[in-house]
Amino acid sequence: MARPKKKTRLEHIVGVRLSLHDYSEAQVRAMTYGLPVSAWLREAAFGRRLAKARPAVNQEVWGMLGRLIATLSLFQENAGRVKPEHIAAMMDFVGKMRRKLTE
């Protein structure tokens, strides 16, 4: 199956000469945003707002936080039926998150 076509075709090429220092800086900034240098230059040239790429560990921790919030919501809804072992499991989960953040 063929790759789906992009909505916007990039048809024009603009050559830009950069010093080694400028190119290195562009590479570092592009990596910060998780983009190729050409895409970063395009976005920066037109003053578009760029969102910094989150490191993989942060994405993993955000996922864990989502599960933690869902579990806390269940605890709140079923407050009368929460058992001590449930609390212990939650504490263990929070400990795992804390270790992930300090790695």
Backbone torsions as a table, in degrees:
resi	resn	phi	psi	omega
1	MET	NA	136.6	-177.2
2	ALA	-74.0	153.8	177.2
3	ARG	-68.2	138.3	179.3
4	PRO	-64.5	144.6	-178.8
5	LYS	-73.5	145.9	177.3
6	LYS	-72.2	151.3	178.7
7	LYS	-67.4	-41.5	180.0
8	THR	-114.1	123.9	178.4
9	ARG	-88.8	134.9	176.4
10	LEU	-93.7	101.1	-172.0
11	GLU	-102.1	-19.4	-174.0
12	HIS	-110.9	141.5	-179.8
13	ILE	-114.5	131.2	177.0
14	VAL	-119.3	118.5	179.2
15	GLY	-80.9	133.7	179.8
16	VAL	-130.0	129.4	176.2
17	ARG	-98.4	132.0	-179.8
18	LEU	-127.8	147.7	173.1
19	SER	-71.3	165.9	178.7
20	LEU	-59.3	-41.1	179.6
21	HIS	-62.8	-48.0	-179.3
22	ASP	-64.1	-40.7	179.7
23	TYR	-65.2	-41.4	178.0
24	SER	-61.6	-42.3	178.9
25	GLU	-64.8	-40.6	177.9
26	ALA	-63.2	-39.4	178.6
27	GLN	-63.5	-43.9	-179.8
28	VAL	-63.0	-45.6	-179.7
29	ARG	-65.6	-39.7	178.6
30	ALA	-62.7	-41.4	178.4
31	MET	-63.3	-36.5	178.9
32	THR	-58.2	-35.9	-178.8
33	TYR	-96.5	-0.2	178.7
34	GLY	69.2	34.3	-178.2
35	LEU	-123.5	156.7	169.3
36	PRO	-68.1	157.5	-178.1
37	VAL	-56.0	-43.4	-177.8
38	SER	-62.1	-41.4	179.6
39	ALA	-67.7	-40.0	179.4
40	TRP	-64.5	-45.0	178.9
41	LEU	-59.9	-41.2	179.7
42	ARG	-62.0	-47.3	-178.4
43	GLU	-66.8	-43.0	-178.3
44	ALA	-67.9	-36.5	-178.3
45	ALA	-62.5	-32.4	-178.2
46	PHE	-100.2	9.1	175.9
47	GLY	67.5	25.5	178.9
48	ARG	-75.2	146.8	-178.5
49	ARG	-75.2	128.3	-179.0
50	LEU	-108.8	136.8	175.6
51	ALA	-99.3	127.6	-179.6
52	LYS	-66.9	142.0	178.1
53	ALA	-70.3	138.6	176.9
54	ARG	-87.4	137.4	175.4
55	PRO	-61.0	154.4	-177.0
56	ALA	-56.9	-37.6	-179.2
57	VAL	-64.3	-37.4	178.6
58	ASN	-64.7	-39.5	178.7
59	GLN	-63.1	-39.5	179.0
60	GLU	-65.5	-43.2	-179.8
61	VAL	-67.0	-38.5	176.9
62	TRP	-61.1	-39.4	176.5
63	GLY	-63.0	-41.5	178.5
64	MET	-65.2	-39.4	178.3
65	LEU	-62.8	-38.4	177.2
66	GLY	-60.5	-44.4	178.1
67	ARG	-65.3	-38.0	178.9
68	LEU	-63.6	-44.6	179.3
69	ILE	-63.8	-41.0	178.3
70	ALA	-62.6	-41.5	179.8
71	THR	-67.1	-41.5	177.8
72	LEU	-62.6	-36.7	177.0
73	SER	-63.8	-41.3	176.8
74	LEU	-63.2	-40.6	177.5
75	PHE	-60.5	-43.6	-178.8
76	GLN	-63.1	-43.2	-179.7
77	GLU	-66.1	-32.3	-175.4
78	ASN	-116.5	40.5	-173.8
79	ALA	-55.2	-35.0	-177.8
80	GLY	-72.4	-18.7	-175.9
81	ARG	-108.3	5.0	-179.9
82	VAL	-72.5	130.3	-178.9
83	LYS	-105.1	158.3	-179.9
84	PRO	-56.0	-35.1	179.8
85	GLU	-66.7	-27.0	175.7
86	HIS	-66.2	-42.4	179.2
87	ILE	-63.9	-41.1	179.3
88	ALA	-62.1	-40.8	178.6
89	ALA	-64.3	-39.2	178.6
90	MET	-64.9	-42.3	178.7
91	MET	-62.7	-39.2	177.4
92	ASP	-62.8	-42.7	179.2
93	PHE	-62.7	-43.3	178.6
94	VAL	-64.2	-38.2	176.7
95	GLY	-61.5	-40.3	177.4
96	LYS	-62.6	-42.4	178.6
97	MET	-62.3	-43.4	-179.0
98	ARG	-61.3	-42.4	178.9
99	ARG	-64.1	-40.6	179.5
100	LYS	-60.5	-41.5	-177.7
101	LEU	-70.0	-26.9	-178.2
102	THR	-92.7	-2.8	179.2
103	GLU	-66.8	NA	NA
